[in-house]
Amino acid sequence: MLVLTRKQGQLINIGDDIRIKIVEIGQNFVRLGIEAPKEMPVYREELYEKLKQLNKEASQLDIEKLKDFLEIKED
């Protein structure tokens, strides 16, 4: 892990496409601004973990029960 010390207003570049700016520093928080390409999703860790969990659960659904629930008829 790379650990950096930055002051408010300073930037961190990741590759050519991602910039992180230190927007505000408070007593118990740091506010970051992140510029990244629209096709690159940026998530808070807790949201990212929840999305992974939901995707895993969705992949384990019984497709036949789901079809019945949605009343999908196959020809």
Backbone bond lengths (Angstrom), bond angles and torsions (degrees), N, CA, C in turn:
res aa  C-N    CA-C-N  psi(-1)  N-CA   C-N-CA  omega(-1)  CA-C   N-CA-C  phi
1 M - - - 1.453 - - 1.522 108.02 -
2 L 1.292 114.88 132.73 1.455 121.52 174.89 1.526 108.36 -89.71
3 V 1.312 117.89 126.96 1.460 122.51 178.42 1.518 107.77 -114.68
4 L 1.332 116.44 124.53 1.449 122.18 -177.55 1.528 110.61 -118.70
5 T 1.300 115.99 150.34 1.457 121.71 170.94 1.520 107.06 -107.76
6 R 1.323 116.20 125.69 1.456 121.91 -179.36 1.519 108.64 -133.44
7 K 1.315 116.04 155.27 1.454 122.40 175.60 1.518 109.01 -106.57
8 Q 1.317 115.90 161.76 1.458 120.90 179.11 1.523 110.09 -53.64
9 G 1.330 115.85 134.50 1.459 121.75 -179.42 1.522 114.08 90.92
10 Q 1.325 118.01 -14.84 1.460 120.26 -179.76 1.518 110.63 -81.85
11 L 1.333 115.63 159.75 1.465 122.86 -174.25 1.516 111.95 -117.75
12 I 1.312 114.57 156.68 1.463 123.20 169.98 1.523 105.91 -128.01
13 N 1.316 117.43 130.14 1.464 122.09 176.95 1.520 109.47 -104.98
14 I 1.329 115.41 136.34 1.459 121.46 173.44 1.523 105.76 -119.75
15 G 1.300 115.62 108.61 1.461 119.79 -174.76 1.518 109.69 63.46
16 D 1.330 115.45 -155.15 1.464 120.94 -179.12 1.525 112.88 -91.75
17 D 1.346 116.89 -14.43 1.458 119.70 -167.49 1.527 115.66 -112.26
18 I 1.320 118.09 -9.06 1.461 119.73 -175.05 1.522 109.93 -122.62
19 R 1.341 114.70 129.54 1.466 120.99 176.75 1.520 108.38 -128.29
20 I 1.313 115.72 134.87 1.455 121.54 177.28 1.517 107.13 -119.37
21 K 1.330 115.67 125.11 1.460 120.73 -178.95 1.527 109.14 -113.33
22 I 1.318 116.66 135.79 1.453 122.26 174.08 1.525 106.02 -79.94
23 V 1.334 115.90 105.96 1.458 121.70 -174.33 1.520 111.24 -86.24
24 E 1.320 116.01 -41.87 1.467 119.67 -176.99 1.522 109.30 -154.83
25 I 1.303 115.75 143.19 1.462 121.76 175.93 1.518 107.20 -122.85
26 G 1.326 116.24 121.81 1.460 121.56 178.26 1.514 109.96 -112.12
27 Q 1.321 115.43 -171.80 1.458 119.72 -177.81 1.529 111.89 -65.58
28 N 1.329 116.82 -40.93 1.466 120.17 -178.47 1.518 112.88 -127.35
29 F 1.330 117.90 24.40 1.465 119.38 -178.55 1.518 110.53 -154.71
30 V 1.314 113.53 162.03 1.469 122.36 171.39 1.520 106.03 -131.91
31 R 1.315 117.81 129.38 1.470 121.80 177.28 1.523 107.47 -101.36
32 L 1.337 114.90 125.61 1.462 121.68 -177.71 1.519 110.22 -112.04
33 G 1.314 116.42 145.37 1.459 122.81 168.94 1.516 107.28 -110.55
34 I 1.321 117.10 131.05 1.463 120.96 -176.48 1.519 109.47 -121.20
35 E 1.321 116.23 123.56 1.461 122.49 173.58 1.518 107.32 -107.79
36 A 1.337 115.69 120.74 1.459 121.12 179.71 1.521 107.91 -146.69
37 P 1.332 117.57 157.92 1.463 119.85 176.75 1.521 110.93 -58.07
38 K 1.329 116.64 146.53 1.467 121.20 -178.26 1.522 112.05 -58.79
39 E 1.325 117.60 -31.00 1.462 120.12 -178.48 1.536 112.46 -77.86
40 M 1.325 117.90 -3.90 1.457 122.04 178.44 1.529 108.97 -105.78
41 P 1.332 117.36 104.70 1.464 118.98 -178.57 1.528 111.23 -67.46
42 V 1.324 115.20 144.21 1.462 121.83 176.96 1.523 106.41 -126.42
43 Y 1.328 116.49 120.28 1.455 121.91 -177.25 1.524 110.92 -126.02
44 R 1.332 115.84 149.79 1.464 120.23 166.62 1.524 106.65 -68.24
45 E 1.318 117.24 149.64 1.466 121.58 -175.70 1.525 112.78 -55.20
46 E 1.347 117.62 -45.72 1.459 119.34 -176.71 1.528 111.87 -65.91
47 L 1.317 118.27 -34.31 1.458 121.35 176.96 1.525 110.39 -71.40
48 Y 1.323 117.05 -40.93 1.464 121.69 178.98 1.529 110.45 -60.71
49 E 1.328 117.32 -43.47 1.465 120.79 179.37 1.529 110.64 -65.04
50 K 1.332 117.82 -39.79 1.466 121.21 178.57 1.531 110.50 -64.36
51 L 1.332 117.19 -42.19 1.467 120.92 177.89 1.528 111.22 -61.79
52 K 1.321 117.04 -41.77 1.471 120.44 177.44 1.520 110.58 -61.58
53 Q 1.340 116.43 -42.87 1.462 120.84 179.70 1.527 110.58 -63.12
54 L 1.328 117.91 -46.19 1.463 121.34 179.64 1.522 112.03 -63.44
55 N 1.323 117.40 -39.20 1.469 120.97 177.66 1.523 110.87 -64.37
56 K 1.333 116.13 -40.51 1.466 119.84 178.66 1.522 110.01 -63.84
57 E 1.338 116.89 -45.28 1.460 120.56 178.89 1.527 111.16 -62.44
58 A 1.313 117.32 -41.71 1.465 121.01 -179.75 1.524 111.14 -64.36
59 S 1.317 117.35 -35.20 1.463 120.44 -179.12 1.525 112.14 -71.00
60 Q 1.330 116.92 -16.45 1.459 120.69 -178.32 1.536 112.78 -101.09
61 L 1.327 117.14 6.81 1.459 120.38 178.45 1.525 110.98 -66.59
62 D 1.293 115.89 145.21 1.459 121.72 173.82 1.525 107.30 -77.70
63 I 1.318 117.72 111.93 1.459 122.68 -172.98 1.531 111.51 -62.48
64 E 1.314 117.75 -34.41 1.471 120.03 -179.65 1.528 110.40 -69.01
65 K 1.323 117.90 -40.88 1.471 120.98 176.87 1.528 110.22 -65.16
66 L 1.326 116.52 -37.44 1.455 120.25 178.45 1.529 110.74 -65.52
67 K 1.326 116.80 -42.66 1.467 120.49 177.89 1.515 110.48 -61.33
68 D 1.347 116.83 -43.64 1.463 120.28 177.32 1.519 111.03 -60.77
69 F 1.307 116.61 -44.99 1.459 121.59 -179.36 1.533 111.02 -60.56
70 L 1.326 116.38 -41.92 1.456 121.32 -178.74 1.524 112.35 -86.08
71 E 1.328 115.72 -1.25 1.465 122.79 -179.74 1.520 111.98 57.36
72 I 1.316 115.05 45.04 1.463 121.33 177.82 1.523 108.31 -89.86
73 K 1.293 116.57 124.48 1.468 122.50 179.79 1.523 108.64 -105.48
74 E 1.331 115.09 131.67 1.457 119.51 176.67 1.512 108.81 -97.23
75 D 1.330 116.98 139.59 1.476 121.70 179.36 1.488 111.20 -91.10
